[in-house]
């Protein structure tokens, strides 16, 4: 792996890891009252587009991180729609 790959992998790990505690709390409490539907909709589409971008580039750090984040964001978005 090159230095660029290490930097990308570390950045992907940090941004994905930073999202996990919020997702875990939302799943545990099912409290979606403080979540903006508009913001989460745009966020989920944006992360999904990053995933597509990573796939087109075959950039594994981008693919892995955004697969995880898109999945978590989609689950929270579904909860927001279901429990609002």
Phi and psi restraints in degrees (range 20) as a CNS / XPLOR table:
assign (resid 1 and name C) (resid 2 and name N)
       (resid 2 and name CA) (resid 2 and name C) 1.0 -87.0 20.0 2
assign (resid 2 and name N) (resid 2 and name CA)
       (resid 2 and name C) (resid 3 and name N) 1.0 171.1 20.0 2
assign (resid 2 and name C) (resid 3 and name N)
       (resid 3 and name CA) (resid 3 and name C) 1.0 -60.0 20.0 2
assign (resid 3 and name N) (resid 3 and name CA)
       (resid 3 and name C) (resid 4 and name N) 1.0 -38.1 20.0 2
assign (resid 3 and name C) (resid 4 and name N)
       (resid 4 and name CA) (resid 4 and name C) 1.0 -61.5 20.0 2
assign (resid 4 and name N) (resid 4 and name CA)
       (resid 4 and name C) (resid 5 and name N) 1.0 -42.9 20.0 2
assign (resid 4 and name C) (resid 5 and name N)
       (resid 5 and name CA) (resid 5 and name C) 1.0 -63.8 20.0 2
assign (resid 5 and name N) (resid 5 and name CA)
       (resid 5 and name C) (resid 6 and name N) 1.0 -41.1 20.0 2
assign (resid 5 and name C) (resid 6 and name N)
       (resid 6 and name CA) (resid 6 and name C) 1.0 -63.7 20.0 2
assign (resid 6 and name N) (resid 6 and name CA)
       (resid 6 and name C) (resid 7 and name N) 1.0 -44.0 20.0 2
assign (resid 6 and name C) (resid 7 and name N)
       (resid 7 and name CA) (resid 7 and name C) 1.0 -62.9 20.0 2
assign (resid 7 and name N) (resid 7 and name CA)
       (resid 7 and name C) (resid 8 and name N) 1.0 -46.4 20.0 2
assign (resid 7 and name C) (resid 8 and name N)
       (resid 8 and name CA) (resid 8 and name C) 1.0 -62.3 20.0 2
assign (resid 8 and name N) (resid 8 and name CA)
       (resid 8 and name C) (resid 9 and name N) 1.0 -41.8 20.0 2
assign (resid 8 and name C) (resid 9 and name N)
       (resid 9 and name CA) (resid 9 and name C) 1.0 -65.3 20.0 2
assign (resid 9 and name N) (resid 9 and name CA)
       (resid 9 and name C) (resid 10 and name N) 1.0 -42.5 20.0 2
assign (resid 9 and name C) (resid 10 and name N)
       (resid 10 and name CA) (resid 10 and name C) 1.0 -66.9 20.0 2
assign (resid 10 and name N) (resid 10 and name CA)
       (resid 10 and name C) (resid 11 and name N) 1.0 -42.1 20.0 2
assign (resid 10 and name C) (resid 11 and name N)
       (resid 11 and name CA) (resid 11 and name C) 1.0 -62.9 20.0 2
assign (resid 11 and name N) (resid 11 and name CA)
       (resid 11 and name C) (resid 12 and name N) 1.0 -43.5 20.0 2
assign (resid 11 and name C) (resid 12 and name N)
       (resid 12 and name CA) (resid 12 and name C) 1.0 -63.1 20.0 2
assign (resid 12 and name N) (resid 12 and name CA)
       (resid 12 and name C) (resid 13 and name N) 1.0 -41.9 20.0 2
assign (resid 12 and name C) (resid 13 and name N)
       (resid 13 and name CA) (resid 13 and name C) 1.0 -62.0 20.0 2
assign (resid 13 and name N) (resid 13 and name CA)
       (resid 13 and name C) (resid 14 and name N) 1.0 -47.7 20.0 2
assign (resid 13 and name C) (resid 14 and name N)
       (resid 14 and name CA) (resid 14 and name C) 1.0 -63.6 20.0 2
assign (resid 14 and name N) (resid 14 and name CA)
       (resid 14 and name C) (resid 15 and name N) 1.0 -45.3 20.0 2
assign (resid 14 and name C) (resid 15 and name N)
       (resid 15 and name CA) (resid 15 and name C) 1.0 -69.3 20.0 2
assign (resid 15 and name N) (resid 15 and name CA)
       (resid 15 and name C) (resid 16 and name N) 1.0 -36.6 20.0 2
assign (resid 15 and name C) (resid 16 and name N)
       (resid 16 and name CA) (resid 16 and name C) 1.0 -70.5 20.0 2
assign (resid 16 and name N) (resid 16 and name CA)
       (resid 16 and name C) (resid 17 and name N) 1.0 -44.3 20.0 2
assign (resid 16 and name C) (resid 17 and name N)
       (resid 17 and name CA) (resid 17 and name C) 1.0 -62.2 20.0 2
assign (resid 17 and name N) (resid 17 and name CA)
       (resid 17 and name C) (resid 18 and name N) 1.0 -34.0 20.0 2
assign (resid 17 and name C) (resid 18 and name N)
       (resid 18 and name CA) (resid 18 and name C) 1.0 -68.0 20.0 2
assign (resid 18 and name N) (resid 18 and name CA)
       (resid 18 and name C) (resid 19 and name N) 1.0 -23.9 20.0 2
assign (resid 18 and name C) (resid 19 and name N)
       (resid 19 and name CA) (resid 19 and name C) 1.0 -83.9 20.0 2
assign (resid 19 and name N) (resid 19 and name CA)
       (resid 19 and name C) (resid 20 and name N) 1.0 -26.3 20.0 2
assign (resid 19 and name C) (resid 20 and name N)
       (resid 20 and name CA) (resid 20 and name C) 1.0 -62.1 20.0 2
assign (resid 20 and name N) (resid 20 and name CA)
       (resid 20 and name C) (resid 21 and name N) 1.0 -44.8 20.0 2
assign (resid 20 and name C) (resid 21 and name N)
       (resid 21 and name CA) (resid 21 and name C) 1.0 -59.4 20.0 2
assign (resid 21 and name N) (resid 21 and name CA)
       (resid 21 and name C) (resid 22 and name N) 1.0 -40.2 20.0 2
assign (resid 21 and name C) (resid 22 and name N)
       (resid 22 and name CA) (resid 22 and name C) 1.0 -66.0 20.0 2
assign (resid 22 and name N) (resid 22 and name CA)
       (resid 22 and name C) (resid 23 and name N) 1.0 -43.0 20.0 2
assign (resid 22 and name C) (resid 23 and name N)
       (resid 23 and name CA) (resid 23 and name C) 1.0 -62.5 20.0 2
assign (resid 23 and name N) (resid 23 and name CA)
       (resid 23 and name C) (resid 24 and name N) 1.0 -45.1 20.0 2
assign (resid 23 and name C) (resid 24 and name N)
       (resid 24 and name CA) (resid 24 and name C) 1.0 -59.7 20.0 2
assign (resid 24 and name N) (resid 24 and name CA)
       (resid 24 and name C) (resid 25 and name N) 1.0 -45.2 20.0 2
assign (resid 24 and name C) (resid 25 and name N)
       (resid 25 and name CA) (resid 25 and name C) 1.0 -62.7 20.0 2
assign (resid 25 and name N) (resid 25 and name CA)
       (resid 25 and name C) (resid 26 and name N) 1.0 -41.4 20.0 2
assign (resid 25 and name C) (resid 26 and name N)
       (resid 26 and name CA) (resid 26 and name C) 1.0 -64.5 20.0 2
assign (resid 26 and name N) (resid 26 and name CA)
       (resid 26 and name C) (resid 27 and name N) 1.0 -43.1 20.0 2
assign (resid 26 and name C) (resid 27 and name N)
       (resid 27 and name CA) (resid 27 and name C) 1.0 -64.8 20.0 2
assign (resid 27 and name N) (resid 27 and name CA)
       (resid 27 and name C) (resid 28 and name N) 1.0 -41.0 20.0 2
assign (resid 27 and name C) (resid 28 and name N)
       (resid 28 and name CA) (resid 28 and name C) 1.0 -68.1 20.0 2
assign (resid 28 and name N) (resid 28 and name CA)
       (resid 28 and name C) (resid 29 and name N) 1.0 -45.4 20.0 2
assign (resid 28 and name C) (resid 29 and name N)
       (resid 29 and name CA) (resid 29 and name C) 1.0 -93.2 20.0 2
assign (resid 29 and name N) (resid 29 and name CA)
       (resid 29 and name C) (resid 30 and name N) 1.0 -18.8 20.0 2
assign (resid 29 and name C) (resid 30 and name N)
       (resid 30 and name CA) (resid 30 and name C) 1.0 58.2 20.0 2
assign (resid 30 and name N) (resid 30 and name CA)
       (resid 30 and name C) (resid 31 and name N) 1.0 22.5 20.0 2
assign (resid 30 and name C) (resid 31 and name N)
       (resid 31 and name CA) (resid 31 and name C) 1.0 -91.0 20.0 2
assign (resid 31 and name N) (resid 31 and name CA)
       (resid 31 and name C) (resid 32 and name N) 1.0 107.3 20.0 2
assign (resid 31 and name C) (resid 32 and name N)
       (resid 32 and name CA) (resid 32 and name C) 1.0 -115.0 20.0 2
assign (resid 32 and name N) (resid 32 and name CA)
       (resid 32 and name C) (resid 33 and name N) 1.0 12.6 20.0 2
assign (resid 32 and name C) (resid 33 and name N)
       (resid 33 and name CA) (resid 33 and name C) 1.0 -64.6 20.0 2
assign (resid 33 and name N) (resid 33 and name CA)
       (resid 33 and name C) (resid 34 and name N) 1.0 -31.1 20.0 2
assign (resid 33 and name C) (resid 34 and name N)
       (resid 34 and name CA) (resid 34 and name C) 1.0 -90.6 20.0 2
assign (resid 34 and name N) (resid 34 and name CA)
       (resid 34 and name C) (resid 35 and name N) 1.0 7.0 20.0 2
assign (resid 34 and name C) (resid 35 and name N)
       (resid 35 and name CA) (resid 35 and name C) 1.0 -100.0 20.0 2
assign (resid 35 and name N) (resid 35 and name CA)
       (resid 35 and name C) (resid 36 and name N) 1.0 127.4 20.0 2
assign (resid 35 and name C) (resid 36 and name N)
       (resid 36 and name CA) (resid 36 and name C) 1.0 -80.0 20.0 2
assign (resid 36 and name N) (resid 36 and name CA)
       (resid 36 and name C) (resid 37 and name N) 1.0 123.6 20.0 2
assign (resid 36 and name C) (resid 37 and name N)
       (resid 37 and name CA) (resid 37 and name C) 1.0 -61.2 20.0 2
assign (resid 37 and name N) (resid 37 and name CA)
       (resid 37 and name C) (resid 38 and name N) 1.0 -43.1 20.0 2
assign (resid 37 and name C) (resid 38 and name N)
       (resid 38 and name CA) (resid 38 and name C) 1.0 -62.7 20.0 2
assign (resid 38 and name N) (resid 38 and name CA)
       (resid 38 and name C) (resid 39 and name N) 1.0 -46.7 20.0 2
assign (resid 38 and name C) (resid 39 and name N)
       (resid 39 and name CA) (resid 39 and name C) 1.0 -63.0 20.0 2
assign (resid 39 and name N) (resid 39 and name CA)
       (resid 39 and name C) (resid 40 and name N) 1.0 -46.1 20.0 2
assign (resid 39 and name C) (resid 40 and name N)
       (resid 40 and name CA) (resid 40 and name C) 1.0 -68.0 20.0 2
assign (resid 40 and name N) (resid 40 and name CA)
       (resid 40 and name C) (resid 41 and name N) 1.0 -33.2 20.0 2
assign (resid 40 and name C) (resid 41 and name N)
       (resid 41 and name CA) (resid 41 and name C) 1.0 -63.8 20.0 2
assign (resid 41 and name N) (resid 41 and name CA)
       (resid 41 and name C) (resid 42 and name N) 1.0 -48.6 20.0 2
assign (resid 41 and name C) (resid 42 and name N)
       (resid 42 and name CA) (resid 42 and name C) 1.0 -64.7 20.0 2
assign (resid 42 and name N) (resid 42 and name CA)
       (resid 42 and name C) (resid 43 and name N) 1.0 -41.3 20.0 2
assign (resid 42 and name C) (resid 43 and name N)
       (resid 43 and name CA) (resid 43 and name C) 1.0 -60.8 20.0 2
assign (resid 43 and name N) (resid 43 and name CA)
       (resid 43 and name C) (resid 44 and name N) 1.0 -46.0 20.0 2
assign (resid 43 and name C) (resid 44 and name N)
       (resid 44 and name CA) (resid 44 and name C) 1.0 -64.2 20.0 2
assign (resid 44 and name N) (resid 44 and name CA)
       (resid 44 and name C) (resid 45 and name N) 1.0 -43.9 20.0 2
assign (resid 44 and name C) (resid 45 and name N)
       (resid 45 and name CA) (resid 45 and name C) 1.0 -63.5 20.0 2
assign (resid 45 and name N) (resid 45 and name CA)
       (resid 45 and name C) (resid 46 and name N) 1.0 -42.0 20.0 2
assign (resid 45 and name C) (resid 46 and name N)
       (resid 46 and name CA) (resid 46 and name C) 1.0 -61.9 20.0 2
assign (resid 46 and name N) (resid 46 and name CA)
       (resid 46 and name C) (resid 47 and name N) 1.0 -44.2 20.0 2
assign (resid 46 and name C) (resid 47 and name N)
       (resid 47 and name CA) (resid 47 and name C) 1.0 -67.3 20.0 2
assign (resid 47 and name N) (resid 47 and name CA)
       (resid 47 and name C) (resid 48 and name N) 1.0 -37.6 20.0 2
assign (resid 47 and name C) (resid 48 and name N)
       (resid 48 and name CA) (resid 48 and name C) 1.0 -62.9 20.0 2
assign (resid 48 and name N) (resid 48 and name CA)
       (resid 48 and name C) (resid 49 and name N) 1.0 -38.2 20.0 2
assign (resid 48 and name C) (resid 49 and name N)
       (resid 49 and name CA) (resid 49 and name C) 1.0 -67.6 20.0 2
assign (resid 49 and name N) (resid 49 and name CA)
       (resid 49 and name C) (resid 50 and name N) 1.0 -36.5 20.0 2
assign (resid 49 and name C) (resid 50 and name N)
       (resid 50 and name CA) (resid 50 and name C) 1.0 -61.8 20.0 2
assign (resid 50 and name N) (resid 50 and name CA)
       (resid 50 and name C) (resid 51 and name N) 1.0 -38.4 20.0 2
assign (resid 50 and name C) (resid 51 and name N)
       (resid 51 and name CA) (resid 51 and name C) 1.0 -62.7 20.0 2
assign (resid 51 and name N) (resid 51 and name CA)
       (resid 51 and name C) (resid 52 and name N) 1.0 -46.8 20.0 2
assign (resid 51 and name C) (resid 52 and name N)
       (resid 52 and name CA) (resid 52 and name C) 1.0 -61.0 20.0 2
assign (resid 52 and name N) (resid 52 and name CA)
       (resid 52 and name C) (resid 53 and name N) 1.0 -42.9 20.0 2
assign (resid 52 and name C) (resid 53 and name N)
       (resid 53 and name CA) (resid 53 and name C) 1.0 -58.0 20.0 2
assign (resid 53 and name N) (resid 53 and name CA)
       (resid 53 and name C) (resid 54 and name N) 1.0 -46.2 20.0 2
assign (resid 53 and name C) (resid 54 and name N)
       (resid 54 and name CA) (resid 54 and name C) 1.0 -61.9 20.0 2
assign (resid 54 and name N) (resid 54 and name CA)
       (resid 54 and name C) (resid 55 and name N) 1.0 -40.1 20.0 2
assign (resid 54 and name C) (resid 55 and name N)
       (resid 55 and name CA) (resid 55 and name C) 1.0 -64.1 20.0 2
assign (resid 55 and name N) (resid 55 and name CA)
       (resid 55 and name C) (resid 56 and name N) 1.0 -43.8 20.0 2
assign (resid 55 and name C) (resid 56 and name N)
       (resid 56 and name CA) (resid 56 and name C) 1.0 -63.1 20.0 2
assign (resid 56 and name N) (resid 56 and name CA)
       (resid 56 and name C) (resid 57 and name N) 1.0 -34.0 20.0 2
assign (resid 56 and name C) (resid 57 and name N)
       (resid 57 and name CA) (resid 57 and name C) 1.0 -86.7 20.0 2
assign (resid 57 and name N) (resid 57 and name CA)
       (resid 57 and name C) (resid 58 and name N) 1.0 -11.0 20.0 2
assign (resid 57 and name C) (resid 58 and name N)
       (resid 58 and name CA) (resid 58 and name C) 1.0 56.6 20.0 2
assign (resid 58 and name N) (resid 58 and name CA)
       (resid 58 and name C) (resid 59 and name N) 1.0 42.8 20.0 2
assign (resid 58 and name C) (resid 59 and name N)
       (resid 59 and name CA) (resid 59 and name C) 1.0 -99.4 20.0 2
assign (resid 59 and name N) (resid 59 and name CA)
       (resid 59 and name C) (resid 60 and name N) 1.0 98.9 20.0 2
assign (resid 59 and name C) (resid 60 and name N)
       (resid 60 and name CA) (resid 60 and name C) 1.0 -59.5 20.0 2
assign (resid 60 and name N) (resid 60 and name CA)
       (resid 60 and name C) (resid 61 and name N) 1.0 -39.6 20.0 2
assign (resid 60 and name C) (resid 61 and name N)
       (resid 61 and name CA) (resid 61 and name C) 1.0 -58.9 20.0 2
assign (resid 61 and name N) (resid 61 and name CA)
       (resid 61 and name C) (resid 62 and name N) 1.0 -40.2 20.0 2
assign (resid 61 and name C) (resid 62 and name N)
       (resid 62 and name CA) (resid 62 and name C) 1.0 -69.2 20.0 2
assign (resid 62 and name N) (resid 62 and name CA)
       (resid 62 and name C) (resid 63 and name N) 1.0 -41.3 20.0 2
assign (resid 62 and name C) (resid 63 and name N)
       (resid 63 and name CA) (resid 63 and name C) 1.0 -63.9 20.0 2
assign (resid 63 and name N) (resid 63 and name CA)
       (resid 63 and name C) (resid 64 and name N) 1.0 -50.6 20.0 2
assign (resid 63 and name C) (resid 64 and name N)
       (resid 64 and name CA) (resid 64 and name C) 1.0 -64.1 20.0 2
assign (resid 64 and name N) (resid 64 and name CA)
       (resid 64 and name C) (resid 65 and name N) 1.0 -50.1 20.0 2
assign (resid 64 and name C) (resid 65 and name N)
       (resid 65 and name CA) (resid 65 and name C) 1.0 -61.4 20.0 2
assign (resid 65 and name N) (resid 65 and name CA)
       (resid 65 and name C) (resid 66 and name N) 1.0 -43.5 20.0 2
assign (resid 65 and name C) (resid 66 and name N)
       (resid 66 and name CA) (resid 66 and name C) 1.0 -80.0 20.0 2
assign (resid 66 and name N) (resid 66 and name CA)
       (resid 66 and name C) (resid 67 and name N) 1.0 -21.2 20.0 2
assign (resid 66 and name C) (resid 67 and name N)
       (resid 67 and name CA) (resid 67 and name C) 1.0 -65.6 20.0 2
assign (resid 67 and name N) (resid 67 and name CA)
       (resid 67 and name C) (resid 68 and name N) 1.0 -46.4 20.0 2
assign (resid 67 and name C) (resid 68 and name N)
       (resid 68 and name CA) (resid 68 and name C) 1.0 -64.4 20.0 2
assign (resid 68 and name N) (resid 68 and name CA)
       (resid 68 and name C) (resid 69 and name N) 1.0 -50.2 20.0 2
assign (resid 68 and name C) (resid 69 and name N)
       (resid 69 and name CA) (resid 69 and name C) 1.0 -66.1 20.0 2
assign (resid 69 and name N) (resid 69 and name CA)
       (resid 69 and name C) (resid 70 and name N) 1.0 -40.2 20.0 2
assign (resid 69 and name C) (resid 70 and name N)
       (resid 70 and name CA) (resid 70 and name C) 1.0 -61.9 20.0 2
assign (resid 70 and name N) (resid 70 and name CA)
       (resid 70 and name C) (resid 71 and name N) 1.0 -42.7 20.0 2
assign (resid 70 and name C) (resid 71 and name N)
       (resid 71 and name CA) (resid 71 and name C) 1.0 -61.2 20.0 2
assign (resid 71 and name N) (resid 71 and name CA)
       (resid 71 and name C) (resid 72 and name N) 1.0 -48.4 20.0 2
assign (resid 71 and name C) (resid 72 and name N)
       (resid 72 and name CA) (resid 72 and name C) 1.0 -64.0 20.0 2
assign (resid 72 and name N) (resid 72 and name CA)
       (resid 72 and name C) (resid 73 and name N) 1.0 -44.5 20.0 2
assign (resid 72 and name C) (resid 73 and name N)
       (resid 73 and name CA) (resid 73 and name C) 1.0 -63.9 20.0 2
assign (resid 73 and name N) (resid 73 and name CA)
       (resid 73 and name C) (resid 74 and name N) 1.0 -39.4 20.0 2
assign (resid 73 and name C) (resid 74 and name N)
       (resid 74 and name CA) (resid 74 and name C) 1.0 -63.7 20.0 2
assign (resid 74 and name N) (resid 74 and name CA)
       (resid 74 and name C) (resid 75 and name N) 1.0 -41.2 20.0 2
assign (resid 74 and name C) (resid 75 and name N)
       (resid 75 and name CA) (resid 75 and name C) 1.0 -63.2 20.0 2
assign (resid 75 and name N) (resid 75 and name CA)
       (resid 75 and name C) (resid 76 and name N) 1.0 -42.1 20.0 2
assign (resid 75 and name C) (resid 76 and name N)
       (resid 76 and name CA) (resid 76 and name C) 1.0 -67.1 20.0 2
assign (resid 76 and name N) (resid 76 and name CA)
       (resid 76 and name C) (resid 77 and name N) 1.0 -40.3 20.0 2
assign (resid 76 and name C) (resid 77 and name N)
       (resid 77 and name CA) (resid 77 and name C) 1.0 -61.8 20.0 2
assign (resid 77 and name N) (resid 77 and name CA)
       (resid 77 and name C) (resid 78 and name N) 1.0 -42.6 20.0 2
assign (resid 77 and name C) (resid 78 and name N)
       (resid 78 and name CA) (resid 78 and name C) 1.0 -62.6 20.0 2
assign (resid 78 and name N) (resid 78 and name CA)
       (resid 78 and name C) (resid 79 and name N) 1.0 -42.1 20.0 2
assign (resid 78 and name C) (resid 79 and name N)
       (resid 79 and name CA) (resid 79 and name C) 1.0 -61.3 20.0 2
assign (resid 79 and name N) (resid 79 and name CA)
       (resid 79 and name C) (resid 80 and name N) 1.0 -41.2 20.0 2
assign (resid 79 and name C) (resid 80 and name N)
       (resid 80 and name CA) (resid 80 and name C) 1.0 -60.5 20.0 2
assign (resid 80 and name N) (resid 80 and name CA)
       (resid 80 and name C) (resid 81 and name N) 1.0 -43.3 20.0 2
assign (resid 80 and name C) (resid 81 and name N)
       (resid 81 and name CA) (resid 81 and name C) 1.0 -69.4 20.0 2
assign (resid 81 and name N) (resid 81 and name CA)
       (resid 81 and name C) (resid 82 and name N) 1.0 -35.4 20.0 2
assign (resid 81 and name C) (resid 82 and name N)
       (resid 82 and name CA) (resid 82 and name C) 1.0 -78.5 20.0 2
assign (resid 82 and name N) (resid 82 and name CA)
       (resid 82 and name C) (resid 83 and name N) 1.0 -39.8 20.0 2
assign (resid 82 and name C) (resid 83 and name N)
       (resid 83 and name CA) (resid 83 and name C) 1.0 -102.6 20.0 2
assign (resid 83 and name N) (resid 83 and name CA)
       (resid 83 and name C) (resid 84 and name N) 1.0 9.2 20.0 2
